[in-house]
Amino acid sequence: MEIRYPDYPLEALQQLARNAVMHRMYDGTNAPIRINWFSDRIEILSPGGPYGQVNRYNFGQSGVTDYRNPHLAEAMKNLGYVQKFGLGLPTANSKLKKNGNPPFEFTVEDSYILIVVRKA
């Protein structure tokens, strides 16, 4: 019996894209969120670096979160795009692992966060 897996699990990509929308910086920049799809990876670039409790050392850890845009975060939760705050990135990595992808890679800088998802 043949079992097929997608190159990227949809739920992981949804979590990462929603995270970029929720946590990006909207003040002081008009830079868009960029999602670039390459033959071997997907890159998600979100304007604005870490915020509040989140820093480059604890980025992506379960339960470590802060809200640069609390009204947007609440709206996304009420609309069903967020199930539980602080679990988006760990959920994405769990879905990637289950699909056979490596964990996402990330670069956290003062002015942006870059997530790289590698093909399974």
Contact map, one row per residue, 1 for C-alpha under 8 A:
111000000000000000000000000000000000000000000000000000000000000000000000000000000000000000000000000000000000000000000000
111100000000000000000000000000000000000000000000000000000000000000000000000000000000000000000000000000000000000000000000
111110000000000000000000000000000000000000000000000000000000000000000000000000000000000000000000000000000000000000000000
011111000000000000000000000000000000000000000000000000000000000000000000000000000000000000000000000000000000000000000000
001111100000000000000000000000000000000000000000000000000000000000000000000000000000000000000000001000000000000000000000
000111111000000000000000000000000000000000000000000000000000000000000000000000000000000000000000001000000000000000000001
000011111000000000000000000000000000000000000000000000000000000000000000000000000000000000000000000010000000000000000011
000001111101100000000000000000000000000000000000000000000000000000000000000000000000000000000001001010000000000000000011
000001111111100000000000000000000000000000000000000000000000000000000000000000000000000000000011001000000000000000000000
000000011111110000000000000000000000000000000000000000000000000000000000000000000000000000000000000000000000000000000000
000000001111111000000000000000000000000000000000000000000000000000000000000000000000000000010010000000000000000000000000
000000011111111100000000000000000000000000000000000000000000000000000000000000000000000000111011000000000000000000000000
000000011111111110000000000000000000000000000000000000000000000000000000000000000000000000010000000000000000000000000000
000000000111111111000000000000000000000000000000000000000000000000000000000000000000000000000000000000000000000000000000
000000000011111111100000000000000000000000000000000000000000000000000000000000000000000110110000000000000000000000000000
000000000001111111110000000000000000000000010000000000000000000000000000000000000000000110010000000000000000000000000000
000000000000111111111000000000000000000000010000000000000000000000000000000000000000000000000000000000000000000000000000
000000000000011111111100000000000000000000000000000000000000000000000000000000001000000000000000000000000000000000000000
000000000000001111111110000000000000000000000000000000000000000000000000000000000000000110000000000000000000000000000000
000000000000000111111111000000001000000000011100000000000000000000000000000000000000000000000000000000000000000000000000
000000000000000011111111000000001000000000000100000000000000000000000000000000000000000000000000000000000000000000000000
000000000000000001111111000000000000000000000000000000000000000000001001100100000000000000000000000000000000000000000000
000000000000000000111111100000000000000000000001000000000000000000111000000000000000000000000000000000000000000000000000
000000000000000000011111110000001000000000000111100000000000000000010000000000000000000000000000000000000000000000000000
000000000000000000000011111110000000000000000111100000000000000000010000000000000000000000000000000000000000000000000000
000000000000000000000001111111000000000000000000000000000000000000000000000000000000000000000000000000000000000000000000
000000000000000000000000111111000000000000000000000000000000000000000000000000000000000000000000000000000000000000000000
000000000000000000000000111111000000000000000000000000000000000000000000000000000000000000000000000000000000000000000000
000000000000000000000000111111100000000000000010000000000000000000000000000000000000000000000000000000000000000000000000
000000000000000000000000011111110000000000000000000000000000000000000000000000000000000000000000000000000000000000000000
000000000000000000000000000011111000000000000010000000000000000000000000000000000000000000000000000000000000000000000000
000000000000000000000000000001111100000000000110000000000000000000000000000000000000000000000000000000000000000000000000
000000000000000000011001000000111110000000011110000000000000000000000000000000000000000000000000000000000000000000000000
000000000000000000000000000000011111000000111100000000000000000000000000000000000000000000000000000000000000000000000000
000000000000000000000000000000001111100001111000000000000000000000000000000000000000000000000000000000000000000000000000
000000000000000000000000000000000111110001110000000000000000000000000000000000000000000000000000000000000000000000000000
000000000000000000000000000000000011111011100000000000000000000000000000000000000000000000000000000000000000000000000000
000000000000000000000000000000000001111111000000000000000000000000000000000000000000000000000000000000000000000000000000
000000000000000000000000000000000000111110000000000000000000000000000000000000000000000000000000000000000000000000000000
000000000000000000000000000000000000011111000000000000000000000000000000000000000000000000000000000000000000000000000110
000000000000000000000000000000000000111111100000000000000000000000000000000000000000000000000000000000000000000000011110
000000000000000000000000000000000011110111110000000000000000000000000000000000000000000000000000000000000000000000011100
000000000000000000000000000000000111100011111000000000000000000000000000000000000000000000000000000000000000000001111000
000000000000000110010000000000001111000001111100000000000000000000000000000000000000000000000000000000000000000001110000
000000000000000000010000000000001110000000111110000000000000000000000000000000000000000000000000000000000000000111100000
000000000000000000011001100000011100000000011111000000000000000000000000000000000000000000000000000000000000000111000000
000000000000000000000001100010111000000000001111100000000000000000000000000000000000000000000000000000000000001110000000
000000000000000000000011100000000000000000000111110000000000000000000000000000000000000000000000000000000000011110000000
000000000000000000000001100000000000000000000011111000000000000000000000000000000000000000000000000000000001111110000000
000000000000000000000000000000000000000000000001111101110010000000000000000000000000000000000000000000000001110110000000
000000000000000000000000000000000000000000000000111111100000000001110000000000000000000000000000000000000000000000000000
000000000000000000000000000000000000000000000000011111100000000001110000000000000000000000000000000000000000000000000000
000000000000000000000000000000000000000000000000001111100000000111000000000000000000000000000000000000000000000000000000
000000000000000000000000000000000000000000000000011111110110000111000000000000000000000000000000000000000000000000000000
000000000000000000000000000000000000000000000000011111111110000000000000000000000000000000000000000000000001000000000000
000000000000000000000000000000000000000000000000010001111110000000000000000000000000000000000000000000000001100000000000
000000000000000000000000000000000000000000000000000000111110000000000000000000000000000000000000000000000000000000000000
000000000000000000000000000000000000000000000000000001111111100100000000000000000000000000000000000000000000000000000000
000000000000000000000000000000000000000000000000010001111111100100000000000000000000000000000000000000000001000000000000
000000000000000000000000000000000000000000000000000000000111110100000000000000000000000011000000000000000000000000000000
000000000000000000000000000000000000000000000000000000000111111100000000000000000000000011000000000000000000000000000000
000000000000000000000000000000000000000000000000000000000001111100000000000000000000011011000000000000000000000000000000
000000000000000000000000000000000000000000000000000000000000111110000000000000000000111000000000000000000000000000000000
000000000000000000000000000000000000000000000000000011000111111111000000000000000000010000000000000000000000000000000000
000000000000000000000000000000000000000000000000000011000000001111100000000000000000110000000000000000000000000000000000
000000000000000000000000000000000000000000000000001111000000000111110000000000000000000000000000000000000000000000000000
000000000000000000000010000000000000000000000000001100000000000011111100100000000000000000000000000000000000000000000000
000000000000000000000011100000000000000000000000001100000000000001111100000000000000000000000000000000000000000000000000
000000000000000000000110000000000000000000000000000000000000000000111111100000000000000000000000000000000000000000000000
000000000000000000000000000000000000000000000000000000000000000000111111110000000000000000000000000000000000000000000000
000000000000000000000000000000000000000000000000000000000000000000001111111000000000000000000000000000000000000000000000
000000000000000000000100000000000000000000000000000000000000000000001111111100000000000000000000000000000000000000000000
000000000000000000000100000000000000000000000000000000000000000000101111111110000000000000000000000000000000000000000000
000000000000000000000000000000000000000000000000000000000000000000000111111111000000000000000000000000000000000000000000
000000000000000000000000000000000000000000000000000000000000000000000011111111100000000000000000000000000000000000000000
000000000000000000000100000000000000000000000000000000000000000000000001111111111100000000000000000000000000000000000000
000000000000000000000000000000000000000000000000000000000000000000000000111111111111000000000000000000000000000000000000
000000000000000000000000000000000000000000000000000000000000000000000000011111111100000000000000000000000000000000000000
000000000000000000000000000000000000000000000000000000000000000000000000001111111100000000000000000000000000000000000000
000000000000000000000000000000000000000000000000000000000000000000000000000111111110000000000000000000000000000000000000
000000000000000001000000000000000000000000000000000000000000000000000000000111111110000000000000000000000000000000000000
000000000000000000000000000000000000000000000000000000000000000000000000000111111111100100000000000000000000000000000000
000000000000000000000000000000000000000000000000000000000000000000000000000010011111100000000000000000000000000000000000
000000000000000000000000000000000000000000000000000000000000000000000000000010000111111100000000000000000000000000000000
000000000000000000000000000000000000000000000000000000000000001010000000000000000111111100000000000000000000000000000000
000000000000000000000000000000000000000000000000000000000000011110000000000000000001111110000000000000000000000000000000
000000000000000000000000000000000000000000000000000000000000011000000000000000000001111111100000000000000000000000000000
000000000000001100100000000000000000000000000000000000000000000000000000000000000101111111110000000000000000000000000000
000000000000001100100000000000000000000000000000000000000001110000000000000000000000011111111000000000000000000000000000
000000000000000000000000000000000000000000000000000000000001110000000000000000000000001111111100000000000000000000000000
000000000001001000000000000000000000000000000000000000000000000000000000000000000000001111111110000000000000000000000000
000000000011101100000000000000000000000000000000000000000000000000000000000000000000000111111111000000000000000000000000
000000000001000000000000000000000000000000000000000000000000000000000000000000000000000011111111100000110000000000000000
000000000000000000000000000000000000000000000000000000000000000000000000000000000000000001111111110000000000000000000000
000000001011000000000000000000000000000000000000000000000000000000000000000000000000000000111111111000000000000000000000
000000011001000000000000000000000000000000000000000000000000000000000000000000000000000000011111111111110000000000000000
000000000000000000000000000000000000000000000000000000000000000000000000000000000000000000001111111111100000000000000000
000000000000000000000000000000000000000000000000000000000000000000000000000000000000000000000111111110000000000000000000
000011011000000000000000000000000000000000000000000000000000000000000000000000000000000000000011111110000000000000000001
000000000000000000000000000000000000000000000000000000000000000000000000000000000000000000000001111111000000000000000001
000000110000000000000000000000000000000000000000000000000000000000000000000000000000000000000001111111100000000000000111
000000000000000000000000000000000000000000000000000000000000000000000000000000000000000000000001100111110000000000001111
000000000000000000000000000000000000000000000000000000000000000000000000000000000000000000001001100011111000000000001100
000000000000000000000000000000000000000000000000000000000000000000000000000000000000000000001001000001111100000000111100
000000000000000000000000000000000000000000000000000000000000000000000000000000000000000000000000000000111110000000111000
000000000000000000000000000000000000000000000000000000000000000000000000000000000000000000000000000000011111000011110000
000000000000000000000000000000000000000000000000000000000000000000000000000000000000000000000000000000001111100011100000
000000000000000000000000000000000000000000000000110000110010000000000000000000000000000000000000000000000111110111000000
000000000000000000000000000000000000000000000000110000010000000000000000000000000000000000000000000000000011111110000000
000000000000000000000000000000000000000000000001110000000000000000000000000000000000000000000000000000000001111100000000
000000000000000000000000000000000000000000000011100000000000000000000000000000000000000000000000000000000000111110000000
000000000000000000000000000000000000000000001111110000000000000000000000000000000000000000000000000000000001111111000000
000000000000000000000000000000000000000000001111110000000000000000000000000000000000000000000000000000000111101111100000
000000000000000000000000000000000000000000111100000000000000000000000000000000000000000000000000000000000111000111110000
000000000000000000000000000000000000000000111000000000000000000000000000000000000000000000000000000000011110000011111000
000000000000000000000000000000000000000011110000000000000000000000000000000000000000000000000000000000011100000001111100
000000000000000000000000000000000000000011100000000000000000000000000000000000000000000000000000000001111000000000111110
000000000000000000000000000000000000000111000000000000000000000000000000000000000000000000000000000011110000000000011111
000000110000000000000000000000000000000110000000000000000000000000000000000000000000000000000000000011000000000000001111
000001110000000000000000000000000000000000000000000000000000000000000000000000000000000000000000001111000000000000000111
